[in-house]
Amino acid sequence: MIRSRIALVCAIALAQFAVFEAALRVKGGSEAAPAFQKLFVADARIGYRLAEGVSTRFKTAEFETTISINASGVRDREIGERQPGERRIVVLGDSLVMAVQVPLDQTFTARLERALGATITPPPSYRVINAGVQGYGPVEEYLFHRHVTSRFSPDIVVMALYAANDAIEALVSAGRLAEGGGAVSAVAPPRAVSTFEALNQWRRRLIRRSMVLQVARLRVTTLLDRFGWNQEVDPPLRTYLHDAPPEIRRGLAVVRDTVARMKALTDAQGAQLVVMLLPARFQVDDGDFGRLSAFVARRGLTLERDRATTRFRDTLDGLGVPVLDALPALRAAPEPTTLYFASTAHFTARGHQVLADALAAFLEARSLVPRGHR
């Protein structure tokens, strides 16, 4: 009798969950919505990738965009045959590069292409390819280039790393490097991810795919914080703590190993690797930093605003890879709080313009593209 009642309660709860999930998905406005999820397809080598030839309309309270994936599996116009004299730049990264929040022609990759075409004298033909994929970390970026974007024969490969969460993302995906990720670099192989860390990452990805769980998580977090109950500091903030947890140190070791592999790959292909280090929003937004710093302080910890950036730069030191730290350019821009959307850590059109200008100037300063007339 008791078992039957428990089973009935569970069945009712599951039915209600399904109804709420379906209703929110019909309404849209989330990564979990079917219109957004159809952009992705499973890939045995990488985990998943963008589905070729798929297009969708994505709308939230702050933006509405059309997202189209070309026949090569990237969010860009069709690649086409390489033209005589054409130079190609492939930009790898996560959602900050894919940038579903703005139209394709407003992304920093498209703006960079226009800037190089307009300011370089004499004007060679430049093709900048947006190869960002939502949710990718350094390991997936490396594998994506190895198996997909290498065929574009780029002259320059830009690997955009996100200081906030790429150490954790790299740690969780480290096993893929051993499953056919290419020759191991001189860096010691990273320790395997623990069961706890794998479950924590699975939890985050599950919440990302469920609109009901996203709403529930937000409300529970707000309630717990209001009553001052101790909550776990989210993984993206741990890289900024004064004392880095062990998983952050291990994750950074994987980042170094992955970038070393990428350099070996691009060197063999005759391409120049560049790392672009992207900061979290609170590193630019004073109000955002104040709120997060207070949150962390209530847990007896110290949030250091630029600690993750410093850790990534130290991690990459000695690899022989040019590193562009985008933080100074973003911080120096007028009205820096308008560079990010209010409800997300992603860049607005203004933010993309600042990134494009910074990357163009960096490539010129490193003599990777001819100097123009800036």
N, C-alpha and C positions, 0 to 999 in steps of 0.2 A: 504493500500500500504506500509506504513512504517513498519507495523507489519510483513508483508510478507518478506520485506528486512531484518529485524532484524532476523527473523526465518531462512532465507537463510544463513546469516552470521554465525549464531550460528551452523547451520547444517554443514557448511563448516569447521568451527573451530573444531567441534567434530570429523568430519571425518579425519582431519589432525592429531588431537591428537591421534586417534585410529591407524592411519597408523604409526606415529612415535613410539607409544608405542609398536605396534606389531614388528616393525623393531628392536628396542632395545632389546625386549625380545628374539627374535630369536638369536640375537648376544650374549645374556647372560651377565654374569658378575655382576649380581645384585641380591639382596634378592627378588626383584619383579619378577624375571624371573620365568616362569612356572616350570622349572626344580627344582628350590629351593622351591617354594610355595607348591609343591606336598608333601613336607615333613610334612605338618601340617594338622590337622583335627580339626573341632570344637568339643568342649566338654562343656556340659551344666554346669558342676560343676566348671571347672577351667577357661573356656573361649576358650581355645584351647590347644592342646597337639601335640606331635609327632605322626605321623601315623605309625602304627605297620607294620613292614615288608617292608618298602619302602626304595629304594636306588636311589641315583642320583650322577651325576658328576657335580661338581661346579668349575668354572674356572673364574679367574680374571687376571688382568695384573701381580699381585704379587704371586699368588698361584693357584694350581689346586689340588683338593682333591675329593675322593669318600666318600660320606656320606651315611652310612647305618644305618637304625633304626631296632632294633631287635624286636622279637615277644612280648617283654614286653613294648615296646614304649619308649626306651631310645637309645641314640647313643653309643652303646657298643656291644661287642659280646654277644651271648646268655647267659642268666643268669644260667640256669640249676638248678639241684637239689643241695641243700646245702650239701657239703661233710663233713664227720666226722672231727671235729677239725677246720673247716673253720671259719674264722672271716670275717665279711663283713663291708665295709665302703661305704656308699652312699654319693656322692657329688652332692648337689643341686646347681643350679645357672642359670645364663642367658647365653648369647652367649660367654662370656669369659670362661665358663666351657664347653659348647657344642663344641666350638672351631672348627668350620668348616674350618678354615684356614689351619689346619695341619691334617695329617693322624691321625687316632685314636691312633696308638701306640706311637705318639709323644706328646699326650696330657698329662697334669700333672697328671691326674688320672691314666693313664696307667703307667707312669713313677713311680708314688708312689707305685703302686702295685708291680712293679719289684724291687723297692728299699726295700720294706718291706720283700719281699720274699728272697732277696739276703743278707740282713744284720742282720735280727733278729735271735738271737741265744737263745734257740733252735728255729728252723724255723717252726712256725705254718703256715697254709695255709691262705693267705690273698687274698680277692677278693675286689677290689676297683671298684665301679660302677659309670660310668659317667651318671648323671641324669640331666645335664644341658639342658635347652630349650631356644632357641633364643627368646629374647624379654620378658622373665619372670622377674618379680620383686619379692620382699619378699612374698607378698600375694600369688602369683601363686606358688611359691616354697613350701610354707606351704601346700596349697591345693593339689599340685602334690604329695607331700609325704603322705599326709593323705589318698588320694584316689588311689595312684598308687604304689609308691616305698616302702610303709610300708610292702607290701607283700613280699619284699625281705628279711625281718627280719634282718635289719642291727644291728651291735653292736655299730657302730659310725655313726652319721649323721653329715656331714659337710655342713653348709649353707653358701655359698659364696655370700657376699653382695658387690655390686659395689658402692663405695662412691660417684661417679659422679652423678648417676641418680636414685638410689633406693629409695630416699626419695620421689621424684615425682611419681615414678612408684607405690609405696605403697599407696600414697594418692589417686591416680586415681582408684586403685583397691580395696580400703577399703570397698566398699559396698559388695564385695563378702564375706567378713567375716561375715556379718550379714545375708547372704543368705545361711547359713548352714556351716559356717566356724568353728564350734566347740564352746565349752564353752568360754565365754568372760573372759579374764584375769582380774587381779586386776587393770589394767590400765584403765583409763576412756575411753569410746568409742570415737573414733575420729569423728570430725565434718564431715559431708557429703561434698563431693567434689562439688565445685561450677560449674555452667553451663559454665563459661568461661574456667575453668580448664579442664572440660570434653571435650569442643570443641577443646582446644589447643592440648590435647592428641590425639583426633580423627584426627586432622590435621597432627600430626607427624606420626601417623600410616598409614594414607592415602598416605603420601609422601613416606613412607617406601615401600609401595606396588606398587608404580608407578615409572617406570624408567624415564619417561619424566619429572615428577615432581621433581625427585631427581636432574636431570641435570639442570632444570630451577631454582631450589632453590639455587644450587651452584653458578650459573652465576649471579643471582640477588644479592645474598649476597656479592659476589666479587665486583660487580659494585657499590653497595651502600657503601661498605667499602672504595673503591677507592676514592669516592667523599666525604668521611667523613660524610655521612648522619648517623644520629643516628639510630641504630638498637637495637632491643630487645635482651638482653642477654639470650641465650638459657637456658632452664631449667637445663641441666646437669652442667652448670657453677654456677648456683645460690647457690648451697650448699657451694661453696667456697667463696662467698662474705663475706666481713667483717661483714655486717649487713644482717642476713638471712631474706628473705622475709617471710611473714606469712605462705605461702603454704609449705615452707621448714620445718618450725617448726611443722606444722600439720603432714607433711609427716613423720618426724622423730618419732612423737608420734605413728603413725601407725606401723612403723618399730619395735618400742619397743613392742607394743601390739602383733604383729605377731610373733616375736621371743619368747615372753613369751608363746604364744599358742603352738609354736613348742616345746619348752622345756617341757611343760606339756604333750604333745603328746608323745614325745620320752621317757620321764620318765616313762609314763604308759606302754610303749612298752619294757622297759628294755634297752634302747639305750642311749648312751651319745651324747649330742648335742655339736657341736663345731661351732663357727662362724669364717669364714675366710674373712677378710676385704681386698678387692682388690682396688688399687688406680687407678686413671686416668693416662693416658700416660704422661701428662704434669707434673705430680708430679715426674717423673723420667727423663724426657727429658727437659734439660734446654732451648733449642731453642724453643720447643713447648710452654713452659711456658712463655717465653719472648713475643712471638707473641700474645698469649691469654691475657696476663696481659696488654699489650698495647691496645688491642681491648677493654677490659673492662674499662681501664682508660679513653679512649676517651668518654665513656658514663658517666663519673664522678663517677665511682665506683672503689672499690679496690678488686682485686682478691688475696686471701691468699692461698698460694700453698697447704697447708696441712689442711686447715680449715675443709673441709668435713670429713677427716679422724678423726680429733679431735671430731667433732660433733657426728659422729657415735659411737666412743668409749664412749663418755659421755652418749649417749642415751642408750647404752647397759649395762652401769655400774649398778651393783646391781642385775642383773638377775641371777647371778650364772652360767653363760655360759662362758666357756673358749673362748677368742677372740685372734685369730692370726692376727696381722697386717702385711701384706705381704710387705708393703712399705720399711722397712729397708733392707730386703734381696734383693729386686729389685734394690734399690739405691746403695747397696754395690757391686753389681755384676760388673765385668769388662765390659766396653763398654755398659753402660745401654741403649744407644739409639738403640741398636740392639735387645732389648728384645720385641719390638713392631713392627708391620708392619708399613711401612711409610704412607700408605693410610687409615689406620684403627686403632682403639684403641685396637686391639686384639693382643694377644701374639704370638710371633714367637716360633719356637721349643726351642730356647735358653731360652726364657721367661718361657716356660712351665717347663723346667728343673729346673730353679731357684725356681719356685713355688713348685714343687714336693719335692725338697730338704728342703725347708723351712717348708712345712707341715709335712714331715717325722720327722724332728728334733723337731717340736712343739709337735707332738703326743708322741714322746719319752720323752720329758721333762715333759709332763703332766702325764706320766706313763699310757697313754691310749694304748700304744703298748709296748712290752718288749724292753728294751734297746739293741741295736746291738753293732757293733764294728766299729762305724764311726771314 
